[in-house]
């Protein structure tokens, strides 16, 4: 690699060995323009893949675009590409286990070392080129987490294309939009079920050249098996691949992340090599990890930025081992993989933590009086210790140490968390009561905050920098500010740094709405920053309810207040935009169909126990709704009244509610692929029930 250096309007060439700038001072690594520092560009543009390509812009929406890389003063972190990183890690940790597959029917798992991982990536990349993958076109991947998903993703980048994940819950029409907008040359599907969607839309995809199926028996002659692709790669020389790698730059797009698209079509977030690997580096430097020894379980959708950032790139950066959970992970089988893998780092969305909480509550209900007393005592010790630790006091008194030995270690062992040093929640807010519950079991859940447009993470709570209600401080070298502050000190959270995306593919207008001309990403989230630099997310601008009286109401806060008052409730969604008063939709906790993920009419054991405690004889949810069981409805009403007592104004009090006929879920449409509530969809589905409350 060479770096082009400007000195007195003359150019000199300086060599770079193993990605390290030889003999450069910090000033020589950068160029200053208009008081802004940027990484220098390569002179030839043929020194890839770790080179910076020449650019004069900070934002682009073109598939073949590139952007300048801004750097913080006195804090120059070297750039590296995805291929450069994997090559480096495969060299440093060749025999470390990189990937451990889902269990086969026999129960056996297949492992790949980092050396084998890179070899497989190169083979598949060569096959992609042979199949006709063009520069700046995509490989769409449609399937559940697996080594093949990782390999296809990274191989697409190696071959000069984009990796583009598609949610497995997408309809054929939604799949078509992603494939069409990203000019997909290749689509990789998991099985016959996902293949069916692509075959249905194949005729509408003019750029499509190949379809690959990585699991099951391939019955369609026009579809390649994973084995076919690997064998094809073995027959190809390295020449074409190497020539593409030479032209690659860290400031080019390597990955497209499609937003959930709850309103209109999803947007394709363009992330460069530098965007996503810089964010991964900043996270790793903040949390303190051991290279070559960390273990992660992959189960969250890989089409979501959080899973890509952590599971694919951060693990690659530190030579960690990734275990893959089976397809039913989010339906209850996750704990089996956790117990086998014993992860050292665990990332879950709020719904995952809520499900673990519900199962633990169920187990606790069956404890006898002595066990219950011991558990209550131990949890008091755990909460006391962790609340003190949160405030900077690491007071390991005898009660905590005894409770750790007697209770906490056993609980963690049963959950597969006995080696876990970092528990993280992301993608949506997690209720404070659930956080306190896990803190009482010596499992402090740290909050992460970010979005696709900032490569994943922007703020993160840490074990020594943690406050309830906060998403933690902004990660080091990244910047936060609040825009349009109101008189309470709240404003729109804006993010700055090398992790901010390039732009939305082919959507300049939407890009300008999100990223201003100074490079600040406008999140659309409301928040505040306290005197110690802790960031608090208080609402969503678009989700902010403005009543007919002009009162601004943050729905999430009120929903959490209601849910905290009645554990039998599963979900709550506030209604009231441009209305005279607030109402709320609620659901009760029910069983779930393990195969489809659909909510059942059968109530959870905990819910049945609660019904019995209030004197209700109902046995199913439909039973309750058909009879409008007065005992159940009265208890929900009381819970809302208790929540109202904590409201800051009369305008923020809930006046009426409706109990819905089933819980929220992905198959029924109320939840998106990352288990966030799709508010606009819920309002459409239950519009009749909503209108009844306002008659």
LUMVEXMAR-969483 format. One line per field, with one value per residue (C-alpha): residue number from 1; x, y, z. Coordinates in steps of 0.1 Angstrom, whole numbers, plus 2048, in hexadecimal, padded with zeros to 3 digits. Each point is the difference from the previous one (the first is absolute). Example, Ala and Ser with C-alpha at 12.3 -4.5 7.8 and 13.67 -1.06 7.14 Angstrom:
BEGIN
num	(1|2)
east	(87B|80E)
north	(7D3|822)
up	(84E|7F9)
This chain:
BEGIN
num	(1|2|3|4|5|6|7|8|9|10|11|12|13|14|15|16|17|18|19|20|21|22|23|24|25|26|27|28|29|30|31|32|33|34|35|36|37|38|39|40|41|42|43|44|45|46|47|48|49|50|51|52|53|54|55|56|57|58|59|60|61|62|63|64|65|66|67|68|69|70|71|72|73|74|75|76|77|78|79|80|81|82|83|84|85|86|87|88|89|90|91|92|93|94|95|96|97|98|99|100|101|102|103|104|105|106|107|108|109|110|111|112|113|114|115|116|117|118|119|120|121|122|123|124|125|126|127|128|129|130|131|132|133|134|135|136|137|138|139|140|141|142|143|144|145|146|147|148|149|150|151|152|153|154|155|156|157|158|159|160|161|162|163|164|165|166|167|168|169|170|171|172|173|174|175|176|177|178|179|180|181|182|183|184|185|186|187|188|189|190|191|192|193|194|195|196|197|198|199|200|201|202|203|204|205|206|207|208|209|210|211|212|213|214|215|216|217|218|219|220|221|222|223|224|225|226|227|228|229|230|231|232|233|234|235|236|237|238|239|240|241|242|243|244|245|246|247|248|249|250|251|252|253|254|255|256|257|258|259|260|261|262|263|264|265|266|267|268|269|270|271|272|273|274|275|276|277|278|279|280|281|282|283|284|285|286|287|288|289|290|291|292|293|294|295|296|297|298|299|300|301|302|303|304|305|306|307|308|309|310|311|312|313|314|315|316|317|318|319|320|321|322|323|324|325|326|327|328|329|330|331|332|333|334|335|336|337|338|339|340|341|342|343|344|345|346|347|348|349|350|351|352|353|354|355|356|357|358|359|360|361|362|363|364|365|366|367|368|369|370|371|372|373|374|375|376|377|378|379|380|381|382|383|384|385|386|387|388|389|390|391|392|393|394|395|396|397|398|399|400|401|402|403|404|405|406|407|408|409|410|411|412|413|414|415|416|417|418|419|420|421|422|423|424|425|426|427|428|429|430|431|432|433|434|435|436|437|438|439|440|441|442|443|444|445|446|447|448|449|450|451|452|453|454|455|456|457|458|459|460|461|462|463|464|465|466|467|468|469|470|471|472|473|474|475|476|477|478|479|480|481|482|483|484|485|486|487|488|489|490|491|492|493|494|495|496|497|498|499|500|501|502|503|504|505|506|507|508|509|510|511|512|513|514|515|516|517|518|519|520|521|522|523|524|525|526|527|528|529|530|531|532|533|534|535|536|537|538|539|540|541|542|543|544|545|546|547|548|549|550|551|552|553|554|555|556|557|558|559|560|561|562|563|564|565|566|567|568|569|570|571|572|573|574|575|576|577|578|579|580|581|582|583|584|585|586|587|588|589|590|591|592|593|594|595|596|597|598|599|600|601|602|603|604|605|606|607|608|609|610|611|612|613|614|615|616|617|618|619|620|621|622|623|624|625|626|627|628|629|630|631|632|633|634|635|636|637|638|639|640|641|642|643|644|645|646|647|648|649|650|651|652|653|654|655|656|657|658|659|660|661|662|663|664|665|666|667|668|669|670|671|672|673|674|675|676|677|678|679|680|681|682|683|684|685|686|687|688|689|690|691|692|693|694|695)
east	(800|80B|7F4|7FF|80F|7FE|81F|805|7E9|816|7F8|815|7FA|804|7FD|7E9|808|7E6|7E8|818|80C|826|810|7E1|7F8|7DB|802|80C|7E4|7E5|7F8|7EF|7E6|7EA|80C|7F4|818|7FC|814|816|7F7|815|811|7FA|7DF|80F|80E|7E0|7EF|80B|806|7EC|7F3|7FF|7E0|7F4|7DF|7F4|7DF|7F6|7E1|811|808|823|805|81A|804|81C|809|7FF|817|800|81D|81C|7ED|808|7F4|80D|7E7|7FD|7E9|7EB|817|81E|7F3|7F6|822|812|7EB|804|825|801|7E7|800|7F5|7E7|7DD|7ED|7DE|7EC|7E2|7DC|7FB|7FA|7E3|81A|809|822|80E|819|81D|815|822|809|817|7E3|7E8|816|806|7DB|7FA|819|7F2|7DD|80C|811|7DF|7EC|817|7FD|7DA|800|801|809|810|7E7|7E4|7F3|7FE|7DF|7FE|7DF|802|806|822|81A|825|7F4|7EF|821|815|7E8|7FF|826|805|7EA|816|820|7F2|7FA|7DA|7E9|7F3|7DB|7EC|7DA|7EA|7F2|7DE|7FF|7E5|80A|7F8|816|81C|7FC|804|821|80E|7F5|80C|822|803|805|815|7FE|7E7|809|7E3|7FF|7E6|7E3|7E8|815|808|7DB|7FF|81D|7F3|7DF|811|81E|7F1|7FF|825|814|822|7FC|819|800|7EC|812|7F0|815|7EB|7EA|7FE|800|7E4|7FF|81A|804|80C|823|807|81A|817|7FD|80C|81E|80B|7FD|817|81A|803|806|822|806|808|7DE|7FA|822|7FB|7DE|810|81B|7E5|7ED|800|7F5|7EB|7EA|7DF|803|7DF|7DB|7EA|7DB|7EB|7E1|7EA|7E1|7F6|806|81C|81F|81F|821|81A|822|81C|825|81B|80D|7DD|7F9|823|807|7E0|80A|823|7F2|7E8|81C|817|7E5|7F4|823|801|819|80C|7FC|7EB|7DD|7E1|7DF|7DF|7F1|7DA|7F3|7F7|820|7EE|7FF|81F|805|804|817|816|804|7FD|813|818|808|806|816|814|809|802|7E1|7EC|7DC|7E6|7E1|7DE|7E5|7E2|7EA|817|7E7|7E4|810|81E|81B|809|80C|81A|80A|806|816|813|803|805|816|7EC|7DA|7EB|7DA|7E3|7E7|7E8|81B|807|7DA|7FC|81D|7F1|7DE|80F|813|7E1|7EE|81C|7FF|7DB|807|819|7F7|800|824|80E|7EA|80E|824|7FA|7F0|81D|81A|7EF|800|826|805|7EB|812|822|7F9|7EE|81F|817|7EC|808|825|800|80D|7F6|803|7F3|7FB|7DB|806|81D|7EC|7E1|817|80D|7DE|7E8|80F|819|7E6|7E7|81B|80B|7DC|7FD|823|80C|81A|81D|7ED|810|7EB|7DA|7F2|7DD|7FA|7E7|7E5|7FC|800|7EA|812|7EE|80D|823|7FE|7F4|81F|817|7F2|80D|822|7F9|803|7F1|812|7ED|80E|7F3|804|7F0|808|80B|81C|80C|7F0|80C|805|7FB|806|7FC|81F|804|812|7EB|7DB|7E1|7DC|7EC|81F|80E|822|81B|808|81B|823|80A|7DC|7EB|7DD|7EC|7DC|7EE|7E2|801|7E0|7FD|805|822|7F3|807|806|81E|81A|81F|822|81E|80F|7E5|7E5|7F3|809|7DC|7E0|806|7F1|7EC|810|7E2|7FB|825|7FF|7E4|815|824|807|81B|817|7FE|7E9|7E7|7DE|7F2|7DB|803|7FA|818|815|824|807|81D|816|7FA|7E6|7E8|7DA|7E8|7DE|7EB|7FE|7F7|7EA|7F0|7FB|7DB|7F3|7DD|7E4|809|824|810|81F|7FE|81D|7ED|81C|802|7DB|7FF|81B|7EE|7E1|813|813|7DF|7F3|819|7E4|800|818|7FE|7F0|7FD|7F5|7E7|7F7|811|7E9|7E6|7EF|80E|817|7F6|814|7FF|80D|806|802|81C|7F7|811|811|7FF|824|800|7F1|806|7DB|7EF|7E7|7E0|80F|80B|823|801|80A|7E1|7EA|80E|7F8|7DD|7FA|80E|7E5|7E4|7FC|7F6|80A|817|807|805|7E1|7ED|80A|7F7|7DF|7F3|813|809|7F9|81C|81B|7F4|7FE|824|80D|7ED|810|823|7FA|7F3|820|815|7ED|80A|824|7F7|80E|7DF|7DB|806|818|7E6|7F0|7DA|7F5|80E|7F9|80C|80A|7F6|824|824|816|816|813|7E8|7E2|811|803|825|81C|81D|813|7E2|7F9|7DB|7F5|7EA|7F0|7F7|7F1|7EA|7F4|7F9|7EC|7F1|7DC|809|812|7E3|7E9|814|7FA|7DA)
north	(800|824|821|81F|81D|825|814|823|7F6|7E2|7DC|7E6|7DB|7F0|7DA|7EF|7DD|7E9|81E|814|822|7FF|81E|816|81A|806|81F|7EC|7E7|81B|81E|81F|811|81D|7F7|7DD|7E2|7E3|7E0|803|7EF|7E7|80D|7E3|7F2|7DD|7FA|7F1|7F4|814|820|821|809|824|813|824|7F9|7F5|7F1|7EB|7ED|7F0|7DB|807|81E|806|819|812|7F2|81B|7FA|80F|816|7ED|7DF|7F0|7DC|7ED|7F5|7DC|7EE|7E1|7EA|810|7F8|7DC|7F9|80F|7ED|7DF|805|809|7E6|7E5|7E3|814|7F4|81B|7F1|7E3|7F6|7F9|7DC|7E8|7E7|7E8|81C|805|823|809|817|817|80E|823|7F2|7EA|81E|816|7E3|7FA|826|801|7E2|80D|823|7F0|7ED|820|811|7E2|802|824|816|823|81B|814|7E7|7EB|7DD|7FE|7E6|7F2|7E7|7FA|805|7E6|7FD|802|822|80E|7F1|80D|823|803|7F0|819|81C|7EE|7FD|826|7FF|809|7E8|806|7EC|7FB|7F8|7DC|80D|816|7FA|7F8|824|80E|7E8|80D|824|7F9|7EB|819|820|7F0|7F2|7DD|7E9|7E3|7F6|7E7|7EE|7E8|7E7|7F7|816|820|7F4|7FF|826|807|7E9|813|821|7F4|80D|823|802|80A|7FF|7DE|7E6|7E4|7F2|7EC|7EA|7F7|7E7|7E2|7EE|816|7F5|81C|7FC|825|803|7F8|7EE|80E|7E2|80A|823|7F5|7E7|81B|817|7E4|800|825|811|81D|819|810|801|810|81A|80A|802|817|81A|7FF|81C|802|81F|7ED|7EF|7DB|7FA|80A|7FF|803|814|7EE|815|803|81E|7FD|7EC|7F9|816|7F0|80D|801|7F7|801|7E9|81D|807|7DE|7F6|821|7FC|7DC|80C|81C|7E7|7E7|81A|80C|7DF|7F0|7DD|7E4|7FA|7DC|7F4|810|7EC|80D|7F0|80B|800|823|807|806|818|817|816|7F7|7DB|807|818|7E9|7DD|804|81E|805|7DB|7FF|81D|7EE|7DC|7F6|7E0|802|7E5|7FF|7FB|7EB|80F|7FE|816|81C|7E6|7F1|7EB|81B|7F4|7DE|812|817|7E2|7EF|81F|812|822|81B|81C|7FF|818|7FE|816|809|7E5|7E6|80D|801|7DC|7F5|814|7EF|7DD|808|80D|7E0|7EB|817|7FA|7DB|805|7F6|819|7FA|803|81F|810|7F9|80D|821|805|7F9|818|81B|7FC|800|81F|812|7F7|809|821|80A|7F5|815|81E|7F8|7EC|7DD|7F3|7DA|7F9|7DD|7FF|806|7E7|7E5|806|7FE|7DE|7F3|80E|816|7E8|7E4|817|80C|7DC|7F5|81C|7FA|821|7F3|80E|81F|822|816|800|819|80B|814|809|80D|80B|7E6|806|80B|7E6|7E4|810|801|7DB|7F5|817|7EE|7DF|810|803|826|806|81C|816|807|81B|805|7FA|7F2|823|801|7DC|7F3|80F|824|7FF|7E3|7FB|7EF|7EC|81E|81B|7F6|812|7F4|811|80A|7F0|809|819|806|7E8|80F|813|803|820|808|820|80A|814|817|800|807|811|7DE|7F9|7E6|801|7E9|7EA|805|7EB|807|7EB|7E8|7E7|816|7F0|80B|806|7ED|7EE|815|816|822|812|7E7|801|826|7FC|7E9|80D|825|812|800|7DA|7FE|7E3|80B|7E2|80A|7F7|818|800|813|7FE|805|812|7E0|7F9|7E5|7FE|7FB|7F7|80E|7FA|7FF|820|7EE|7EA|81E|803|824|801|817|817|803|7EB|7ED|7DC|7E6|7DF|7E8|80F|7FC|7DD|7F5|80F|7EC|7DF|804|801|7DF|7E4|7EC|819|7F9|81F|823|81A|824|812|824|814|81E|7F1|810|7E6|7E2|7DC|7E0|7DD|7E4|7DA|7E4|7E7|7E0|7E1|801|7E7|7F3|7F9|821|819|809|808|7E6|804|7EB|816|7FC|7EE|821|811|7E3|803|825|7FA|7E7|819|81A|7E6|7FD|7DE|808|7E7|810|823|7FE|7F5|821|816|7EF|805|820|7F0|81B|7F4|802|821|80F|7F6|80F|820|801|7FB|81E|815|7F8|809|820|80B|801|817|823|810|7F8|800|7E2|7EB|7E2|802|7DF|7DF|7E3|7DC|7F2|7DD|7F3|80A|814|7EA|801|7E8|815|820|815|7FA|805|7E8|80E|7FD|826|80A|80D|81B|80B|7DC|7FA|81F|7F3|7DC|80C|820|7F5|7F9|821|813|7EF|810|823|7FD)
up	(800|7FA|80D|7EB|813|7F7|808|7F1|7E3|7F8|805|811|806|822|805|818|80D|810|802|816|7F3|800|810|7FC|81A|807|7EA|7E2|803|7FB|7EA|80E|7EB|80D|823|7FD|801|7E7|7FB|7E1|7DF|7ED|7E1|7E8|80C|7FA|823|810|812|81E|7EC|803|7DD|7F5|806|805|811|822|7F5|7E2|7F4|7E1|800|7F4|817|81A|81C|812|822|81C|81E|822|809|811|7FD|7DF|7FF|7E2|7E5|7F6|7E8|807|7EA|810|823|7F9|7F0|81E|81A|7EC|801|826|80C|7E4|817|816|7FB|7ED|7F9|80F|7EC|80C|80B|7E4|805|810|819|7F1|7FA|7E4|80A|7EA|80B|7F5|7E6|7F2|803|7EA|7E7|7FD|7FB|7E4|7EF|801|7F5|7E1|7F8|804|7E6|7E9|803|7F5|820|7F4|814|814|7FB|81C|80E|813|81C|80C|81D|824|810|7F6|7F5|7DC|807|80E|7E3|7E5|810|802|7DE|7F0|80E|7F6|7DC|7FE|805|81D|81A|805|819|7FC|81E|7FF|808|7E1|7E6|7DC|7F7|81B|7F5|7DD|80B|812|7E3|7E6|811|808|7DC|80E|7E9|819|81A|81B|811|81D|7F6|7EA|814|7F9|7DC|7F8|806|7E8|7E5|801|7F9|7EB|7DF|80E|809|7E0|811|810|7F3|81A|81E|81A|81B|81E|812|7F6|7DF|7E2|7E9|7E7|7E4|7FD|824|80C|821|818|7F7|7DB|808|816|7E5|7E5|815|803|7DA|7FD|802|818|7E4|7FC|825|807|7E5|80F|823|7F3|7F5|820|81A|824|7F8|7E7|809|80A|811|7FB|81E|7F9|819|80C|7EA|816|7EC|7DA|7F1|815|7FA|7F7|819|7EF|818|7F6|80D|815|80E|80E|80A|811|815|808|80B|816|812|805|80E|818|80E|804|7F1|7FE|7DC|7F5|81E|7FF|7F7|7F1|7F7|7DF|7FF|7F9|7DB|7ED|7E9|81E|805|825|7F8|7E3|814|81E|7F1|7E0|803|825|805|7E1|80E|820|7F3|814|7FC|7F4|808|7EB|812|7EE|7EE|81F|815|804|806|81F|7F6|804|823|7F2|7EB|81C|817|7E6|7F4|822|7F0|80F|7F0|7FA|7EC|801|7F6|81C|7F6|805|823|808|7F5|816|81D|7FA|801|81F|811|7F8|80F|81F|804|806|81B|823|81D|80A|7DD|7FB|81F|7F6|7DD|80E|818|7E5|7E7|81A|804|7DA|7FB|81D|7F2|7DB|809|814|7E4|7E8|816|801|821|7FB|822|800|823|80E|7F7|7DB|7FF|812|7E9|7E2|80B|80B|7E5|7E5|7F3|7FD|7EE|7E8|7FA|7F8|7E7|7F0|80E|818|7EB|7F4|809|7EB|7FC|7E7|7F4|7E0|7E5|818|825|81B|81E|81F|816|7EA|802|826|801|7ED|814|81F|7F1|7F9|7DB|7F9|7DD|7EF|7E7|7DD|7E9|7DB|7DF|7DD|7F4|81A|7F9|81F|821|80B|826|818|825|80F|820|810|7EF|805|809|800|7E5|7EC|7E1|80E|7F4|7DC|7F4|800|7E1|7F6|805|80C|800|805|7E5|805|826|813|822|812|7F0|7E8|7DB|7E2|805|7E4|7FB|7F1|7F7|7E8|806|7F0|7E0|7DC|7F6|7F5|7DF|7E3|819|802|80E|81D|806|804|819|815|7FC|7FF|7ED|81F|801|81E|800|80D|812|803|825|81D|81C|81A|80C|825|80F|800|7DC|803|7E4|806|7E4|80A|7E1|7DA|7EE|7E7|81B|818|806|7FE|80F|7F3|81C|7F3|81C|7F6|80E|7FE|7FC|80A|823|807|7F1|817|81E|7F8|7F9|821|813|7F3|7F7|7EF|7E4|7E3|7EA|802|7E5|807|7E9|7FF|7E4|7F8|818|81E|819|802|7FC|800|7EF|816|7FC|819|801|7ED|7F2|7DE|7E3|800|7DB|7F3|81C|800|821|80D|813|81D|81D|80F|822|811|7F1|80B|823|800|7F4|81C|81A|7F6|800|7DA|7F2|7DC|7EF|7DF|7F2|7EA|81F|811|7E2|7F7|823|806|821|81A|818|7E5|7F1|823|808|7DF|808|823|7F1|7E8|81D|814|7E2|7FC|823|7F3|7E2|7FF|7F4|7FB|7DA|805|812|7EE|7FF|7EF|7F5|7E9|806|7DE|7F4|7FE|80A|7E8|7E9|7E0|7ED|80A|7F5|820|804|7E7|7FA|81D|816|802|801|7DD|80D|7E0|7F7|822|7FC|7DE|80D|81E|7F2|809|824|802|7F3|819|81C|7F1|7FA)
